[in-house]
Amino acid sequence: MNWRGSPERAALPSNVDAHLWLVAVAFFGVGDLVTTTIGYSVAGVVELSPVVALLLEQRALLSLTLLKTGVIAAFFAIWKYASWPYSVGIPLGLSILGVAVTVWNTGIILVAVTG
């Protein structure tokens, strides 16, 4: 809090926020999008999320890109107004989820292709 009682965002050393947002966009945004799109074209691979499955039946790449962009933009807006240290949890959570889902999707694809 500053002297007027309003929250201030503390500066993080080495741009932790920026690095976490980069990982979040790379894995939650791009990695999940790419592996989901590839997986959808592999025989025997199905989408577990009913919302994503419905979008894949329509225009897969466009629908998923718009969905991912909207989700990331919404979380970014929340992050802008959250105070430190809580704000770091937003890109950190998206990064962890993105890495996990991208690794999971890649494993499913590899099993389907080689198995």
C-alpha positions, 0 to 999 in steps of 0.5 A: 500500500502506498501512503494514500492507501491504494495497492502498489505492485511490487517490482519483481527481480528479473522480470519474473512476471514477463517470463511467466507470461511468455511460458503461459502463452507458449504452452497454454496458448500455442502448445496446447493449441498445436497438440490439440489440433494435431491430436484431433487429426490422429485416428483413435484420439478424442477430445475429453472436453465437451466444449473443445470437442464441439469447437473442433467439429466446427472450425477447429483452428479458428475456434480454438485460437479465439477461445485461447486468446479470450481466456489469456486476455481475461486472465491478463486483465485480472492480473493487471488489477491483482496485487502482488504476491497474488498476481504472480499466481495467474501466469504461474497457474497458466504456465503449469497448466499449459506445460502439463496439458501440452506434455499430456497431449504429446504423450497421447499423440505419440502413443496413438501414432506408435502404438 
